[in-house]
Amino acid sequence: MQRFKKKNIFKASIAFASKLSLLVMMAGTAVLSIPAATPQAKEDVIKLRVCNWEEYIDLGDWDEEELIELDNGTSIIGENAMYDDFEEWYYETYGQRVEVEYSCFGTNEDLYNQLTLGDAYDIVCPSDYMLMKLIAEDKVQPFSEEFFDTNDENNYYINGVSPYIKDVFDNFLINDEPWSKYAACYMWGITGVLYNPEYVTEEEAATWAIFDNPKFHRQVTLKDNVRDTYFAMLGYLKADKLLSEEFMNDANYHDRLFDEMNDVTPETINEVEEVLQKTMGNVYALETDSGKADMVTGKIVANYQWSGDAVYAMDLADEDGVELNFAVPVECSNLWFDGWIMLKDGINGDLEKQHAAEAFVNFLSRPDNVVRNMYYIGYTSAIAGGDDTTVFDYLNWCYADEDDEDNIDYPVGYFFSGDNSDEDYIVCADASQIGRQLTSQYPDKETIDRTAIMGYYNEEETKNINQMWINVRCFNIKNVPAWAWIVIGAVLLAVVSWVVIRTRLYGGKK
Amino acid sequence: MKGLKFTRKQLCIPYLLFLLCFVALPLLVVIYYAFTNGDGQFTIKNFINFFTSPNTLGTLFYSFSIAIATTIVCLLLAYPIAYILARSKMKQKMVLVFMFVLPMWINFTLRITALKEILTLIEGNLAYYPFLNSIIGMTYDFLPFMILPMYTTLLKLDNSLLEAASDLGANSVQVFLKITLPLSVPGIISGVVMVFLPSMTNYVVLDMLYNSTYIMGSFIGSYFSAYDWHNGSMISLVLLAIIAIITLMTSKYTDENESRGGSLL
């Protein structure tokens, strides 16, 4: 569930150790240097090495009463882990055994470090900016043409991916090539503010300025993550510009919004640092995972949150009888993706392996599996289902309200068919769902229109942003008050003179 | 069975290998990274960075402040406890000692989570006292490490010395200051080392108690997650040097005191 785990020294040291073992191995192979030892007999089993976020796939083992029965007659329950089911499905469909070696990573940076230090995976699932970085560094194997063949009914991804997501992936270019050639979207969402309506109004929550609002002094949290916090502070800093009529009505609104929210010039970074320093004096803490529980226990009243985690927190709070809502700032919001990419180093030109990797993506995109994953992890899948109504029926299963009181029609056509006025894709939900789970999981068109993707930055820009973060997080030596220096000086003097006197007194005896 | 005999040297080989793989080689890698830049060329820029960056020095200062404060609080709390435990003639005192050690068997993140709730109850809002909370958390975590060495030293204290001092006319305060305290210095030193060094880098306590200021541990981590192995390694290396100096100083001091303790006889 946690998309960004705390950066972990232990993991860093493991990465170090693995680099070390690589060195040792390299030395070993150099000494032994067995030239292309015995051309190996063709392996019967394809080994597929998958690396994914923790808790980001259905691991099965549901209770029987968790069975999901949808209107279109499909019944869904997760018995085994998704990747075990994949092994079986692949054998049944293609007559070839495949063995999935499934492992997890904690942060995008950890994954990147693991890859650069020599860990080999065939298919991984980083976030938008990290997959952009990997594509730009030419580490990613493009999908084969067969993967995009809409006539093959086993190609669940291309036949089922939401037109909205497909559009984004087709239009976003890295090295003049669209993302969609390299990456298959898995989950997506936006960022916003999770808040407790008992203390915070929707208006107060729906702005990035809430983190610096003195009314909630020490009762709001930001993310312990430089990119997310930078985005929020940028939104706060540029609020006037982003909300101006001229800007919002500009024909190039989207391009301009993208540019503004990816502004990493040194001047802007300096301004963000100032704003962040000030805001840090108002926030409760920086958190990655504890914010959800702190919202429920009432330690804080508002919390910067990813939409998927917001859904999870609201579910958790509902069980405890606390109501939490999710608001998307009026200035703009961050649209994020996690996508599957195949790594050149791992696939290494092995066509059979590539086929298995692509089939893995397709298997995850099969509508019933999409529902299993969404139910299990709480995030929103990029798959709409195409002609298959399973995913939309699941949405109805979650939110549709039978009785007629206070119901509203909530169109989600932009996601399912590409046309928001499409009458086939309207959820008739209770009005209380607005600002809660439904709108967090599938934001309305209007909200989606004011989102921006955060790109990846070059080395220099990354360095500057990280330096800004370090400046904010570190205690500055210049802040040590004069009296403290005097005390330190006095103590040092006392210790030195004591040592000197003692050696004078006892020195002779030794 | 003849073939199974090993010489002393042969028996050392596994340990030697262990030291080589887990101490010497990693250290060499750290040194390599610390003195190179991104292109793999030798540089001392990282070293200069350490001593010129206000962030590094500030973090060092902050870590030291936390470590010193934690050590002092632990010392003040632990010494009386250790003294009472060691000197009491209670039959069940092992039970008491046991109770102080018991929390160490519970996972420490669990204990800190509980502490977080208790502190929230008392303070209302944790965010107002980040430094104080960190000290409380660290003290809670490290107190047993301070009590145990002092308890062991005080337990070994020869009663006849105290009796002799009283016989020669010292009152109880003098006995304590001139006999008990000097003789327990080795215990105090090892307790201080065991508390001071980890509390300089144990950033998990700070994280969990919502102190967002970096200390040495999290500071190094921040460089690693930004792919800057070089500055991160240099900071680790300097920290290692500082720790080595402290350990060397204290070990010398402990020996000296033990010999001095002997000369008291």
HADDOCK unambig.tbl for C-alpha pairs under 7 A between the chains (distance, minus, plus):
assign (segid A and resid 7 and name CA) (segid B and resid 221 and name CA) 6.64 0.50 0.50
assign (segid A and resid 7 and name CA) (segid B and resid 225 and name CA) 6.76 0.50 0.50
assign (segid A and resid 8 and name CA) (segid B and resid 221 and name CA) 6.63 0.50 0.50
assign (segid A and resid 9 and name CA) (segid B and resid 221 and name CA) 5.37 0.50 0.50
assign (segid A and resid 12 and name CA) (segid B and resid 224 and name CA) 6.70 0.50 0.50
assign (segid A and resid 109 and name CA) (segid B and resid 225 and name CA) 5.70 0.50 0.50
assign (segid A and resid 110 and name CA) (segid B and resid 225 and name CA) 6.90 0.50 0.50
assign (segid A and resid 218 and name CA) (segid B and resid 127 and name CA) 6.22 0.50 0.50
assign (segid A and resid 284 and name CA) (segid B and resid 127 and name CA) 5.26 0.50 0.50
assign (segid A and resid 285 and name CA) (segid B and resid 127 and name CA) 6.88 0.50 0.50
assign (segid A and resid 285 and name CA) (segid B and resid 210 and name CA) 5.42 0.50 0.50
assign (segid A and resid 285 and name CA) (segid B and resid 212 and name CA) 6.53 0.50 0.50
assign (segid A and resid 286 and name CA) (segid B and resid 212 and name CA) 6.41 0.50 0.50
assign (segid A and resid 466 and name CA) (segid B and resid 226 and name CA) 6.89 0.50 0.50
assign (segid A and resid 471 and name CA) (segid B and resid 55 and name CA) 6.50 0.50 0.50
assign (segid A and resid 473 and name CA) (segid B and resid 212 and name CA) 6.56 0.50 0.50
assign (segid A and resid 473 and name CA) (segid B and resid 213 and name CA) 5.14 0.50 0.50
assign (segid A and resid 473 and name CA) (segid B and resid 214 and name CA) 5.81 0.50 0.50
assign (segid A and resid 474 and name CA) (segid B and resid 55 and name CA) 5.59 0.50 0.50
assign (segid A and resid 474 and name CA) (segid B and resid 58 and name CA) 6.84 0.50 0.50
assign (segid A and resid 474 and name CA) (segid B and resid 59 and name CA) 5.92 0.50 0.50
assign (segid A and resid 474 and name CA) (segid B and resid 213 and name CA) 5.58 0.50 0.50
assign (segid A and resid 474 and name CA) (segid B and resid 214 and name CA) 5.29 0.50 0.50
assign (segid A and resid 475 and name CA) (segid B and resid 55 and name CA) 6.41 0.50 0.50
assign (segid A and resid 475 and name CA) (segid B and resid 58 and name CA) 4.99 0.50 0.50
assign (segid A and resid 475 and name CA) (segid B and resid 59 and name CA) 5.49 0.50 0.50
assign (segid A and resid 475 and name CA) (segid B and resid 62 and name CA) 6.57 0.50 0.50
assign (segid A and resid 475 and name CA) (segid B and resid 213 and name CA) 6.40 0.50 0.50
assign (segid A and resid 476 and name CA) (segid B and resid 54 and name CA) 5.67 0.50 0.50
assign (segid A and resid 476 and name CA) (segid B and resid 55 and name CA) 5.31 0.50 0.50
assign (segid A and resid 476 and name CA) (segid B and resid 58 and name CA) 4.60 0.50 0.50
assign (segid A and resid 477 and name CA) (segid B and resid 54 and name CA) 5.38 0.50 0.50
assign (segid A and resid 477 and name CA) (segid B and resid 55 and name CA) 6.73 0.50 0.50
assign (segid A and resid 477 and name CA) (segid B and resid 57 and name CA) 5.94 0.50 0.50
assign (segid A and resid 477 and name CA) (segid B and resid 58 and name CA) 3.87 0.50 0.50
